Amino acid sequence: MARDEAPRDQRLSLEMTISREDFLRLLPEAVGLTPQAGADGVFRHTEGVRRWSLALQPLEPLRLGRLSLVRHRVELTFEGHSEAQVAAFMARFHRGFQRGGG
């Protein structure tokens, strides 16, 4: 890790149009393991001095005319990660939730 990439705490917030069931089904591939939620519903993972947590909160549905899409806010907290490590985690996370269409 370069000097200018010293670990620091980071918090990210995403809005996702996905059901809770689909989110939980896709989460293991998105984070590279099968995380377990604590009693508070927050998913946590620790690896050495690095930790991350993920909280899923329901939001009001997104309405587009007659179409209604289920939405959730995803709060991610990273402790002891460099910016490059967070970027790599998020790239995998986003790939895990990509949906094909056409």
N, C-alpha and C positions, 0 to 999 in steps of 0.2 A: 504494500500500500504506500503510495507516494505521500510526502509530507502534506501537500495541499488537499489530500483526501482523508483527513483525520475523521474518525467516526464521530457522528453527532446524532442527536435524536431528531427524527423527522415524523411529521404527521401528514397524511394525505386523506382526502375525502373524495369519493366518487359517487355519482348517481348512476345506477344501473337499472335498465328495464329488463328485469328477470324475476321469476317467482322464487320464493325461498327454497322450494323443493329443487328447482333446476340449479340454483346457486350451490346448494349443498351437494348435489350430484356432480357438478363440475369442479368444485373446489379442490379435491385431492390432486387432480391433474394440473390445475392452475398454480398450486404451491409446491408440488413435488412430494407431497406426503399426505397422510390422512390425519388432519388435525382434529382434535377433540375439543368441544366447547366446555368451558367451565360452568359452574352453577349459575353464573351471571350471563351465560350465553355468548361470552367472548371467546374466540379461538386464540390460543397462544402457542408460541413455539420458541424454545430456547436452544441455542447452539453455541456453546462456549460463553463468550461475553456478549454475543449478539442475541437480541430478542425481537420478536415481532408479535403484534396482536391485531386482531381483525374483529370488528363489531358490525353486525348487520342490523339495520333499522328500517322498518317499513315506512314508506312515504305514501302520500296520496297518489292514486293512479294518474298517469299522464293521459289526458284526453285529447284526441285529435278527431274532431267531428264525432262520429259514432264509435270510433275505435278507442278502446281503453286499455292501457298497458300498465301492468303491475310494475312498481318501482321500489327500489331499496337504496338507502344510503349505505355505503361501505366505508367505514373509518379504519384506516390502517395506521399503525404506530410502529416505528422502527427505532430500536435503541442499539447503539454501538455499531451501526452500519455506515459504511462510506457512501457517498453519493452514487458511485459506480455500482456498489452492491444493491442499493435500493433500485437503481435503474434496471439492473439485470432481473431482480425479483419482479418488478412491475412489467417488464417485457414478457416474462413467462406467465404472469398473472393474466395479462391482457390476451395472450395467445390461448390460454386455457378457456376463455370465455367467448372467443370469436365464433361466430355462427356463419356457415355458408349460406348462400342464397343465390337466386338467379332467376 
